[in-house]
Amino acid sequence: MSNNSAKHDEPWQEFYGPNLGYLMDLYEQYKDDPSALEPETKKWFDQYGAPQEEQTVHTNGESVGTAEEVQPRADTVVKIAAAVKLAENIRIHGHLSADVNPLQEPGEETSFLKINEYGLTEEDLKHLPVHVICPDAPENISNGLEAINHLKEMYTKSIAFEFDHVHDVEEHQWLNRQVESGDIYKSLSEDKRKRILKSLTEVESFEQFLHKTFVGQKRFSIEGVDSLVPMLDEFAQDSIQDGARNVMIGMAHRGRLSVLAHVLGKPYDLIFSEFQHAPNKDLVPSEGSIGINYGWTGDVKYHLGAHKKIEQESFDSRITLANNPSHLEFVNPVVEGYARAAQDDRSQPGFPQQDTNKSVALLIHGDAAFPGEGIVTETLNMSRLKGYQTGGTLHIIANNQLGFTTDTHDSRSTTYASDPAKGYEIPIVHVNADDPESCMAAIHLAYQYRHRFNKDFVIDLIGYRRFGHNEMDEPAATQPYLYNVIRKHPTVREIYAKSLISDNVFSEKETETLKEETIKFLSSQYEKVADNKSDEPEKVVIPEEVEQRLPVVETGYNLDELRQINKELITWPEGFSVFPKLKKILERREEALEDNGKIDWAHAETLAYATIISDGTPVRLTGQDSQRGTFAHRHIVLHDHKNGDIYSPLHTLSKAKASFAVHNSPLSEGSIVGFEYGYNVHAPETLVLWEAQFGDFANAAQVIFDQFISAGRAKWGQKSGMVLLLPHGYEGQGPEHSSARLERFLTLAAENNWNVANLTSSAQYFHLLRRQAATLGTEEMRPLVLMTPKSLLRNQNVASSPEEFANGRFQAVLEDPKTGKQKDKVTRIVFASGKMAVDLHEAIEEESTENVHIIRIEELYPFPGEEIQDIVREYKNVKEFKWVQEEPENMGPWNYIQPLLRDIAPNNVSTSYIGRRRRSSPSEGDPKVHKKEQTRIINEALTGKL
């Protein structure tokens, strides 16, 4: 061989085994059509061509002779490469041929799985070693053909797998090993199989009893995905045995009553009493009861949650099913918040210490809702984020293959309902709901994965819906063929009972007896309440109609101690390099607490947090830019500009007795507000704050405001002290950066469900936050909705003196210091709040506005009527009340506050509005137009001239 030929062939000699076979396969394609290959591959073959006949070919790293001698072995390599490709395609695409739909037989084997598609025969495969195709095959697999058949069996049974999108090599290999080794299919003892049948019998009997006894009543039956109950029970028990103190479950309506009865142990008689309005005071157990879960308005039975306490030797655990309204998937982030709050230890300074073993989240989804509701993917996106991850959530899609009356081809653009999870690299298992033992295998795999990798897992439980969406509609009207199949289809209990009879685990008589005894017990429980039927709803204690103000709390803080805290807030570790420009800004804060100093809004907020954690109350603050602040005002987390290290002075305060958590959130509102609400409900002693980037961005969380935060206590007795920080103010930035839609929160305000405020000074903010912290965990605790400033953040008219922090407390009403000095000359009282009140203050010319007095309403709800009346009494010659606002007349506080002002106005005093006219859009888009209109409003308010 010449030297040139040797150099030409050297690159070929770098390849052997399957890689050589793959390269030779590419070369055959190159000979047929060079342009079909990738440019780099074509260039390689152009340069090096085919191996020479004289070439010594490597198959396993050793020289075995010339090409002529090795040709049979080279063909073998091609066969190996093809077989390896076939095996990988079985892993990737086997689910397409799996027996996972209980209503239809598997279709023809997909071409990905056909041997002949790869140029292979069974004889070819028999001559290939097992380890090349399936390294984790059981010992009884002796050749390549058996290995391929083993893979087909493992990946196309009544349980199917999608792991290809999991990119972490260790995770991917572990998942494949669990399936291919058979470890996932641990044999179940006879006792275990009997318990599964007993569970299925209880579920089926309960649902059938409800169906016959309460004809036509909504119950959102579980029938068709009955296996969900033993699955949930198994996962909960495994978690608790491994040390979980809390198992948090969130789900919509489908199957909720069965889960309440059979997983959380809600007594049958209590459930029956709720169906017929029977008095149930004597039936209320200590936990999971109507008495605990109802507020004063109550909710329908399939929205209610419950708790189940499980006593153990070393610790007690609790299973919680979250209350959930009809907004389906919106409970998902709430439950994640529960779980994270249960995992966090907030007793020490710094970030809370998280232990993901202390609680587990489990979410049950609808198959139409999982891809259809954006809140699902918002929540999935949180699963690996520092501030929100909970160490892995189990997601089960209760897949009844219908969305109310909508078929899957009309409700999603994906092959499976579970496909959105692929983008987050979450493993997915599809399982036939008619095969309870495969369902158990799926649960065990999910639990082990969570335990090992602390990541989410999805089980697509494919079943059906035996009746209509809510048992009151006729499903055959829209799916006649499908329901013809369903009506002929045996129940999962019947199928599993036959299996156990066939295996001599149960006799036919024993399965019938089990069913009869279950029905008999249900009947006995029904009889306990049947004679107490009443059409009258149970009387509940309703709060007084009078709005209850929060108690007066002295929130001043010793000035010397405040100065010491302030000094620590601008002291950084040695060697930590604060961004120079920012350093100068922060260092100016030291002078703010000296005589004649002024403390601006952001500074006041930081001092409030510092004093709150010094008092022993944990703080959690989140939002899209909360560490720095959207308006570059907060800077509560500092970044070393030389090495990127981060540091928060609030984590090292010498007086701190509790944790301080601050996280920049993902670009999401609905899921984050839901998460923080859930966190606060489970940890009511924590001051939890969520900040919108701009106030109107909160629109995307409206369901959480409407269904959870504003009404949760009235519906479910579920208390929260969460704080919503919503930047609000008209500065000519256009419709999407002006209004936090204050009117919506005032519309939702009733029965003391939350406080709504719009402040005009930094001291007011300091005291309001401290008051909120002081009421946490008390009967008076309630959420706080706060319109926060933008342009006012650095306005000196909003900054307060140190003395106001030391000696003051929150005031629901303030009088403008420039007006009302000669009380007998005042004929007009102007009411305003927030930025509008500050704009009026700045525009006042004292000599020309002697007849005007400005009253700032700092707390809009509850309305401070008494305080206002006390002020107004001092002004005997008042002729008119004017409400002034930035927002259009049909927005802002006017519609809420108009009747309240008229009620307290003295006789012969008129009440009217000054502001923008009614509009469809919140504000002008042109800053010049905005300025002109704002000037008009101020002039009219102060002079009475249009």
Secondary structure, 3 states (H helix, E strand, C coil): CCHHHHHHHHHHHHCCHHHHHHHHHHHHHHHHCHHHCCHHHHHHHHHHCCCCCCCEEECCCCEEEEHHHHHHHHHHHHHHHHHHHHHHHHHHHHHHHCCCCCCCCCCCCCHHHCHHHHCCCHHHHHCCCHHHHCCCCCCCCCCHHHHHHHHHHHHCCCEEEECCCCCCHHHHHHHHHHHHCCCCCCCCCHHHHHHHHHHHHHHHHHHHHHHHHCCCCCCCCCCCCCCHHHHHHHHHHHHHHCCCCEEEEEECCCCHHHHHHHCCCCCHHHHHHHHHCCCCHHHCCCCCCHHHHCCCCCCCHHHCCEEEEEECCCCEEEEEECCCCCCHHHHHHHHHHHHHHHHEECCCCCCCEECCCCEEEEEEEECCHHHHCHHHHHHHHHHHCCCCCCCCEEEEEEECCCECCECHHHHCCCCCCCHHHHHHCCCEEEEECCCHHHHHHHHHHHHHHHHHHCCCEEEEEECCCCCCCCCCCCHHHCCHHHHHHHHHCCCHHHHHHHHHHHCCCCCHHHHHHHHHHHHHHHHHHHHHHHCCCCCCCCCCCCCCCCCCCCCCCCCCCCHHHHHHHHHHHCCCCCCCCECHHHHHHHHCHHHHCCCCCCECHHHHHHHHHHHHHHCCCCEEEEECCCCCCCCCCCCCCEEECCCCCEECHHHCCCCCCCCEEEEECCCCCHHHHHHHHHHHHHCCCCEEEEECCCHHHHHHHHHHHHHHHCCHHHHHCCCCCCEEEEECCCCCCCHHHCCCCHHHHHHCCCCCCCEEEECCCHHHHHHHHHHHHHHCCCCCCCCEEEEECCHHHHCCCCCECHHHHHHCCCCCEEECCCCCCCHHHCCEEEEECHHHHHHHHHHCCHHHHCCEEEEEECEEECCCHHHHHHHHCCCCCCCEEEEEEEEECCCCCHHHHHHHHHHHCCCCCEEEEEEECCCCCCCCCCHHHHHHHHHHHHHHHHHCCC
